[in-house]
Amino acid sequence: MSKTRATRPKKTPMEEVVSGLMDELKELRKEVSALKRAEAITPEQQVTVPAATSSSAQSMAPVYHQPPVMMATPIPSSSLPDIDIVPPSIKKEILKGKDINLASLLLPLKDRRYLGSERDLQIGDEILTLKSKKDNRLLKDLTIAEFIKAFNIFKRVMCSQYPNRRDELDNYLSFIIDISAKFPGFAFYQYHLQFSAKSAEYFEQGIRMDWGTPDTSMLNLIVAGHKANACSLCQAFDHSTSFCSLTADKPAANATSTDSRDSPCKFFNYSVKGCFKKHCIYRHICASCFSSTHKANDPQCHKARKQD
């Protein structure tokens, strides 16, 4: 009589799921062990990571590169150009398209060196995340001069890896400067804060916004209710009062007297609204012919000059 082979009882669906999960867990443990061994190898010891136990481990393993070849002869510091000293954590966030606080690039070097969103402290097998101390300097609104300085640092870091974005970022900076010239206060900085946050959010979704194209709808919401800066003489918006053509020096205006109080009033002559001072020290006379009956831009004065 032949012996019959004992048959294993058929696994239930739940047991099959648990068994599959246990097998995957074993594989993951092997991969983690392989990664830890690979990370323990310094770049000087090995350029490439040894093959792991599975293809997924190979894709997750870091790729080490050869350290830069150091020149045999040192170069004096005075012979080298200035370089932006930016913490590695901030550089990493810039290149990842994160929303960067530009004020962090303006802090003193001793504060900038230890700046970071968070730090990891390992205690045994546990990792404790320490948040950085609150710094009120990071909450201030930047002036246009501070913004230009910080954004240029941001641009140089970005273009060090993506040089094709230089024109795009230059156009963005020009648009910001234009906003600061046309609208008072910090409208330009509010636009940047919202634009940068929106860009970072879409970058997380795999969409890269074009910084060189203005977001006019966002700008209209920010400057709504704000009066744009206009020339006080001609009320135009494309220049400031100091660059208005009406402020050009008139030879006849300064030829009569060395006392500035005898000079014709520029606001009386060239401003649309006239002189707004209650006690003006300048004379309300025509700056061209010194007549008290009309202004310099009055047609009557032009007729008199044509007749001459």
Secondary structure, DSSP 8 states (H G I E B T S, - for coil): ------------HHHHHHHHHHHHHHHHHHHHHHHHHHHTS-TTT-SS----SSHHHHHHS----------SS---GGGS-------HHHHHHHHTT----GGGGSS-HHHHTT--SEEEEEETTEEEEEE----GGGGS---HHHHHHHHHHHHHHHHHH-GGGHHHHHHHHHHHHHHHHHS-TTHHHHHHHHHHHHHHHHHHTT----TTS--HHHHHHHHTT------TTT--SSS-GGG-GGGS--GGGSSS-S-GGGSB-HHHHH-TT----SS-SSB-S-TTT--SSS-TTSHHHHHHHHH-
